[in-house]
Amino acid sequence: MTLGVSIRALAKGFDGKTVLSDVSLEAPPGRSTVLIGPSAAGKTVLLRCVLGLEAPDRGEVALGGAPPGADGLARVGVLFQRDALFDGMTVWENVAFRALQRGGGPRRAARERALALLADVGLTAGAAALYPAELSGGMRKRAGVARAMADDPELLVLDDPTAGLDPPMTNAILDLIERHAARTGATVLAVTGDMAAARARFDRIVLLQGGVVRWAGEAAEAEAARDPWLRQMLEGRADGPIAWEARA
């Protein structure tokens, strides 16, 4: 069964500073939901709470109706903001990490599967044999996307999957995410700063700012929505309710 995400009245802060104060949202099973908002809005912190990497100060997170746990997370593919590739493993070993950890199958088959995924994100067999430190930032990002999809997860949690990529590669990665979701029925929960992608490539949009959800709805409804927070983000305007201080 595909995993959906349900968040209720979630709050999280660090060192006395509130990051998320009262966040409730749904990422429905089998659909794609994208989080948008200014810098420091708490988008990455929210994803970390979904993954169980941060414990909420208050509120609840459920994956498929249950709190985040080892069983649920085994069905989740993750791309971290800074890719989090293992420096001591080659690129293909990073992509095949779960398969290699499980064992029970030939290493060659795991490598071939990893090479195919890396080819999907524009990385060659030569790049697959390198170590993460030998890759550019954009190449590391693409390798991270390939790793997230390696086990055909039921839920993809992607923190800015196209950041730092050129337009052709951005479109290629978004196409790959869409194909994966269509083929497997996976739920997608992603963060992006690309407003064109948010409007055109995802089913639902959730706008975070000031520790709360300012707008949430179908992407198809966003163009006609008159909400001032949403309009400012989608149109990239300096003037509006999102203050400059929020972006520091």
Phi, psi and chi 1 to 4 in degrees:
 res  aa     phi    psi   chi1   chi2   chi3   chi4
   1 MET       -  133.4  179.9  178.0  178.6      -
   2 THR   -66.0  139.5  -61.9      -      -      -
   3 LEU   -84.7  126.9  -69.2  176.6      -      -
   4 GLY  -101.3  167.6      -      -      -      -
   5 VAL  -120.3  131.6  179.5      -      -      -
   6 SER  -128.2  127.4 -179.9      -      -      -
   7 ILE  -124.4  131.3  -61.6  170.0      -      -
   8 ARG  -129.1  119.4  -70.4  -73.6  176.5  -91.9
   9 ALA    48.1   44.8      -      -      -      -
  10 LEU   -80.8  135.5 -173.1  142.3      -      -
  11 ALA  -132.4  142.4      -      -      -      -
  12 LYS  -154.1  134.9 -179.2   64.6 -178.3  176.3
  13 GLY  -141.7  168.0      -      -      -      -
  14 PHE  -136.8  131.4  -60.6   94.2      -      -
  15 ASP    50.7   41.6  -59.5  -37.0      -      -
  16 GLY    81.3   -0.4      -      -      -      -
  17 LYS  -104.1  124.1 -179.6  180.0  178.6 -178.0
  18 THR   -77.5  128.3  -61.4      -      -      -
  19 VAL  -103.0  -48.7  178.2      -      -      -
  20 LEU  -122.5  127.0  -57.6  170.2      -      -
  21 SER  -107.8  -32.6   59.6      -      -      -
  22 ASP  -167.7   79.9 -173.6   11.1      -      -
  23 VAL  -108.3  124.0  172.6      -      -      -
  24 SER  -129.4  130.1  -63.5      -      -      -
  25 LEU  -162.1  164.5   63.5   88.3      -      -
  26 GLU  -125.2  137.7  -60.5  -75.4  -24.9      -
  27 ALA  -114.3   94.3      -      -      -      -
  28 PRO   -62.8  147.4  -20.3   32.6      -      -
  29 PRO   -56.3  136.0  -21.3   31.5      -      -
  30 GLY    76.3    7.9      -      -      -      -
  31 ARG  -124.4  165.5  -54.3 -165.4   71.7 -151.6
  32 SER  -107.3  130.1   59.7      -      -      -
  33 THR  -124.9  133.3  -60.6      -      -      -
  34 VAL  -119.4  136.8   65.1      -      -      -
  35 LEU   -96.9  127.4  -55.5  176.6      -      -
  36 ILE  -124.0  166.9   63.8  171.2      -      -
  37 GLY   152.5  165.6      -      -      -      -
  38 PRO   -67.7  167.4   25.8  -34.8      -      -
  39 SER   -57.4  147.0  -61.0      -      -      -
  40 ALA    67.3   20.0      -      -      -      -
  41 ALA   -80.4  -11.2      -      -      -      -
  42 GLY    98.9   14.7      -      -      -      -
  43 LYS   -64.6  -47.8  -58.3 -178.6  -64.3  -66.5
  44 THR   -66.7  -39.6  -67.4      -      -      -
  45 VAL   -60.0  -40.1  171.5      -      -      -
  46 LEU   -62.2  -44.9 -177.9   60.4      -      -
  47 LEU   -61.2  -39.1  -66.9 -170.1      -      -
  48 ARG   -65.9  -34.2  -69.7  179.8   63.7   82.5
  49 CYS   -68.0  -39.1  -70.8      -      -      -
  50 VAL   -59.9  -38.5  167.4      -      -      -
  51 LEU   -83.3   -4.3  -64.7  168.9      -      -
  52 GLY    78.8   11.4      -      -      -      -
  53 LEU   -81.7  -20.3  -60.3  174.8      -      -
  54 GLU  -127.2  135.9  -59.3  -73.8   -6.6      -
  55 ALA   -88.8  124.2      -      -      -      -
  56 PRO   -60.5  146.6  -19.1   31.2      -      -
  57 ASP   -71.7  -28.5  -61.5  -29.1      -      -
  58 ARG  -159.2  152.1 -174.3 -180.0   68.5 -108.3
  59 GLY   100.1 -176.7      -      -      -      -
  60 GLU  -136.2  146.0  -61.7  178.3  -11.0      -
  61 VAL  -125.3  134.6  176.1      -      -      -
  62 ALA  -132.7  136.3      -      -      -      -
  63 LEU  -111.1  112.9  -55.3 -177.4      -      -
  64 GLY    60.8   31.3      -      -      -      -
  65 GLY    89.7   -3.0      -      -      -      -
  66 ALA  -124.9  152.9      -      -      -      -
  67 PRO   -61.4  153.8  -20.6   31.9      -      -
  68 PRO   -56.2  133.0  -22.1   32.1      -      -
  69 GLY  -159.0  175.3      -      -      -      -
  70 ALA   -57.7  -40.6      -      -      -      -
  71 ASP   -63.4  -46.1  -69.5  -16.2      -      -
  72 GLY   -67.8  -41.7      -      -      -      -
  73 LEU   -69.1  -21.3  -68.2  179.8      -      -
  74 ALA   -65.2  -16.1      -      -      -      -
  75 ARG  -104.2   13.6  -60.6  151.6   64.5 -169.6
  76 VAL  -116.2  134.9  179.9      -      -      -
  77 GLY  -105.4  134.5      -      -      -      -
  78 VAL  -126.8  134.8 -177.3      -      -      -
  79 LEU  -116.4  117.0  171.6   68.7      -      -
  80 PHE   -83.3  160.9  -66.6   98.1      -      -
  81 GLN   -57.8  -40.5 -169.1  173.7   49.1      -
  82 ARG  -108.7   33.9  -69.3 -178.6  174.1   85.2
  83 ASP    62.5  -38.4   61.9   65.6      -      -
  84 ALA    55.8   39.1      -      -      -      -
  85 LEU   -72.2  151.0  -61.9  176.5      -      -
  86 PHE   -81.6  118.2  -60.3  112.6      -      -
  87 ASP   -63.5  -30.2  -69.6  -24.6      -      -
  88 GLY   -86.7    6.5      -      -      -      -
  89 MET  -120.6  148.2  -56.1  175.8   72.8      -
  90 THR   -66.3  168.8   63.9      -      -      -
  91 VAL   -61.1  -45.8  171.7      -      -      -
  92 TRP   -66.3  -34.4   81.7  -99.7      -      -
  93 GLU   -66.7  -33.8  -72.2  170.7  -29.4      -
  94 ASN   -61.4  -46.2  -92.7  -83.0      -      -
  95 VAL   -64.9  -38.3  173.2      -      -      -
  96 ALA   -91.2   14.4      -      -      -      -
  97 PHE   -52.9  -49.9  176.7   74.8      -      -
  98 ARG   -64.1  -41.6  -77.3 -176.1  172.0  174.6
  99 ALA   -64.1  -40.4      -      -      -      -
 100 LEU   -68.4  -36.2  -65.3  173.9      -      -
 101 GLN   -68.4  -37.9  -71.0  -64.7  105.8      -
 102 ARG   -67.8  -37.4  -75.6 -164.8  -55.0  -92.4
 103 GLY    68.7 -163.8      -      -      -      -
 104 GLY    81.8   -0.7      -      -      -      -
 105 GLY  -141.8  161.8      -      -      -      -
 106 PRO   -67.2  138.7   21.7  -30.3      -      -
 107 ARG   -60.2  -34.8 -176.2  176.1  172.5   88.3
 108 ARG   -61.2  -41.7  179.0  176.9  179.0  179.1
 109 ALA   -64.8  -39.8      -      -      -      -
 110 ALA   -63.8  -38.8      -      -      -      -
 111 ARG   -66.6  -43.2 -179.4  176.6  179.9  -85.6
 112 GLU   -63.1  -40.8  -70.9  177.0   -7.8      -
 113 ARG   -63.0  -42.4  166.6   67.8  171.4  154.9
 114 ALA   -64.3  -41.2      -      -      -      -
 115 LEU   -62.7  -38.5  -69.1  178.0      -      -
 116 ALA   -65.8  -41.0      -      -      -      -
 117 LEU   -66.4  -40.3  -74.3  162.9      -      -
 118 LEU   -66.1  -36.5  -72.0  164.9      -      -
 119 ALA   -62.8  -35.4      -      -      -      -
 120 ASP   -62.0  -29.0  -76.8  -19.2      -      -
 121 VAL  -102.2   15.7  -62.3      -      -      -
 122 GLY    82.0   22.4      -      -      -      -
 123 LEU  -110.8  134.5  -66.4  176.3      -      -
 124 THR   -83.8  170.8   64.8      -      -      -
 125 ALA   -62.1  -32.1      -      -      -      -
 126 GLY   -63.8  -43.4      -      -      -      -
 127 ALA   -65.8  -33.5      -      -      -      -
 128 ALA   -63.1  -27.2      -      -      -      -
 129 ALA   -85.6   -6.7      -      -      -      -
 130 LEU   -83.2  170.1  -60.3  176.2      -      -
 131 TYR   -98.0  154.0  -72.6   87.9      -      -
 132 PRO   -51.5  -37.1  -30.7   37.4      -      -
 133 ALA   -63.7  -18.4      -      -      -      -
 134 GLU   -89.6   -1.2  -60.7  175.8  -78.4      -
 135 LEU  -100.2  155.4  -58.7 -177.0      -      -
 136 SER   -72.9  167.5   67.9      -      -      -
 137 GLY   -59.2  -42.0      -      -      -      -
 138 GLY   -66.0  -37.8      -      -      -      -
 139 MET   -67.3  -38.9  -66.7  169.6   76.4      -
 140 ARG   -62.6  -41.4  -71.8  172.4   64.1  102.3
 141 LYS   -59.6  -44.8  174.8   74.1   73.8  172.6
 142 ARG   -65.2  -38.5  -73.3 -176.3  -88.5  156.2
 143 ALA   -63.8  -36.9      -      -      -      -
 144 GLY   -64.0  -38.7      -      -      -      -
 145 VAL   -63.5  -43.9  171.4      -      -      -
 146 ALA   -60.5  -42.7      -      -      -      -
 147 ARG   -63.4  -39.4 -177.2  175.9   65.0  179.3
 148 ALA   -59.8  -32.0      -      -      -      -
 149 MET   -95.0    0.1  -63.2 -176.5  177.7      -
 150 ALA   -61.4  -33.9      -      -      -      -
 151 ASP  -106.0   23.1  -90.2    9.6      -      -
 152 ASP    48.8   58.2  -76.4  -16.2      -      -
 153 PRO   -65.4  155.9   26.2  -35.7      -      -
 154 GLU   -83.3  -20.0  -63.5  172.8   41.7      -
 155 LEU  -134.7  126.4  169.0   64.0      -      -
 156 LEU  -104.7  123.2  -82.4  173.8      -      -
 157 VAL  -113.1  111.1  176.8      -      -      -
 158 LEU  -124.8  116.1  -53.0  170.9      -      -
 159 ASP   -95.4   99.7 -162.2  -15.6      -      -
 160 ASP    54.8   64.3 -137.4  -14.0      -      -
 161 PRO   -66.0  -17.7   24.6  -34.7      -      -
 162 THR  -113.9    9.4   60.1      -      -      -
 163 ALA   -60.3  130.7      -      -      -      -
 164 GLY    81.0    2.7      -      -      -      -
 165 LEU   -97.3  149.9  -58.0 -178.6      -      -
 166 ASP   -74.1  164.0   58.2   43.7      -      -
 167 PRO   -55.5  -44.9  -29.9   37.8      -      -
 168 PRO   -61.1  -42.5  -25.6   36.7      -      -
 169 MET   -71.1  -33.9 -174.4   50.0   64.0      -
 170 THR   -56.7  -47.9  -70.0      -      -      -
 171 ASN   -65.7  -36.7  -75.4  -36.9      -      -
 172 ALA   -64.5  -41.5      -      -      -      -
 173 ILE   -67.6  -43.3  -66.2  -62.7      -      -
 174 LEU   -64.0  -38.6  -67.8  171.4      -      -
 175 ASP   -60.3  -42.3  -74.1  -14.9      -      -
 176 LEU   -63.9  -42.7 -178.2   61.2      -      -
 177 ILE   -61.5  -44.7  -66.2  167.6      -      -
 178 GLU   -63.4  -41.3  -71.6  179.1  -14.0      -
 179 ARG   -65.0  -41.7  -70.3 -160.9  -55.2  -87.8
 180 HIS   -60.4  -47.4  171.3   86.8      -      -
 181 ALA   -63.1  -40.2      -      -      -      -
 182 ALA   -67.2  -37.6      -      -      -      -
 183 ARG   -74.9  -39.5  178.1  174.6   61.9   82.4
 184 THR  -102.5  -14.4   65.4      -      -      -
 185 GLY    76.1   16.6      -      -      -      -
 186 ALA   -66.5  149.9      -      -      -      -
 187 THR   -82.3  142.6  -55.1      -      -      -
 188 VAL  -122.2  128.7  178.2      -      -      -
 189 LEU  -126.1  113.5  177.7   61.4      -      -
 190 ALA  -132.1  160.6      -      -      -      -
 191 VAL  -112.8  140.7  165.1      -      -      -
 192 THR  -148.9  150.6 -169.1      -      -      -
 193 GLY  -103.4    3.6      -      -      -      -
 194 ASP   -94.4  101.6 -176.7  -23.5      -      -
 195 MET   -69.1  -31.4  -66.3  -57.8   99.7      -
 196 ALA   -64.6  -41.9      -      -      -      -
 197 ALA   -66.2  -40.2      -      -      -      -
 198 ALA   -58.2  -40.9      -      -      -      -
 199 ARG   -76.6  -35.6  -70.6  138.8   95.3  172.7
 200 ALA  -101.0  -20.2      -      -      -      -
 201 ARG  -113.5   -3.4  -63.0  -70.6 -162.8  144.2
 202 PHE  -127.5  154.5  -65.8   87.7      -      -
 203 ASP   -77.1  -39.7  -61.4  -37.3      -      -
 204 ARG  -130.0  149.7  -68.7  177.8   48.5   77.9
 205 ILE  -122.3  135.2  -64.9  174.4      -      -
 206 VAL  -126.4  123.9  176.0      -      -      -
 207 LEU  -102.8  118.0  168.9   56.4      -      -
 208 LEU  -101.9  137.3  -75.8  179.3      -      -
 209 GLN  -165.3  138.0 -161.0  -83.4  -34.2      -
 210 GLY    65.9   25.3      -      -      -      -
 211 GLY    82.8    5.8      -      -      -      -
 212 VAL  -137.6  166.4  -61.5      -      -      -
 213 VAL   -82.4  119.3  173.2      -      -      -
 214 ARG   -89.2  -30.3  -62.3  -68.9 -177.9 -178.6
 215 TRP  -155.8  142.5 -170.0   89.2      -      -
 216 ALA  -148.7  137.0      -      -      -      -
 217 GLY   175.7 -175.3      -      -      -      -
 218 GLU   -68.8  139.7  -62.5  -66.8  -50.6      -
 219 ALA   -59.1  -33.4      -      -      -      -
 220 ALA   -64.7  -22.1      -      -      -      -
 221 GLU   -89.3  -12.9  -60.4  169.3   -6.9      -
 222 ALA   -65.7  -36.1      -      -      -      -
 223 GLU   -62.9  -36.7  -70.9  -56.9  -40.3      -
 224 ALA   -90.1  -11.8      -      -      -      -
 225 ALA   -67.8  137.1      -      -      -      -
 226 ARG  -101.1    5.9  -55.6  -39.4  -52.2  160.5
 227 ASP   -55.0  126.6  179.7   83.9      -      -
 228 PRO   -66.3  -32.4   21.5  -32.5      -      -
 229 TRP   -65.4  -45.8  -55.1   87.8      -      -
 230 LEU   -66.0  -43.9 -178.7   65.7      -      -
 231 ARG   -61.1  -42.2  -66.1  -95.1   54.7   85.3
 232 GLN   -63.1  -42.8 -174.6 -179.5   -2.3      -
 233 MET   -66.3  -49.5  -82.8  -58.6  -56.9      -
 234 LEU   -65.7  -33.8  -66.8 -177.2      -      -
 235 GLU   -93.2   -6.6  -64.6  165.4   12.5      -
 236 GLY    65.1   34.0      -      -      -      -
 237 ARG   -86.8  145.1  -67.6 -173.4  -76.3  102.6
 238 ALA   -74.9  -31.9      -      -      -      -
 239 ASP   -89.3  142.8   60.8  -56.6      -      -
 240 GLY   145.6 -174.4      -      -      -      -
 241 PRO   -72.0  -17.7   26.2  -35.2      -      -
 242 ILE   -82.8  106.6  -60.3  174.2      -      -
 243 ALA   -75.9  153.9      -      -      -      -
 244 TRP   -57.9  -33.7  -74.4  105.4      -      -
 245 GLU   -60.0  -29.5  -69.2   80.1    9.5      -
 246 ALA   -68.5  -16.9      -      -      -      -
 247 ARG   -97.2    0.3  -53.5  175.5 -153.4  179.4
 248 ALA   -66.5      -      -      -      -      -
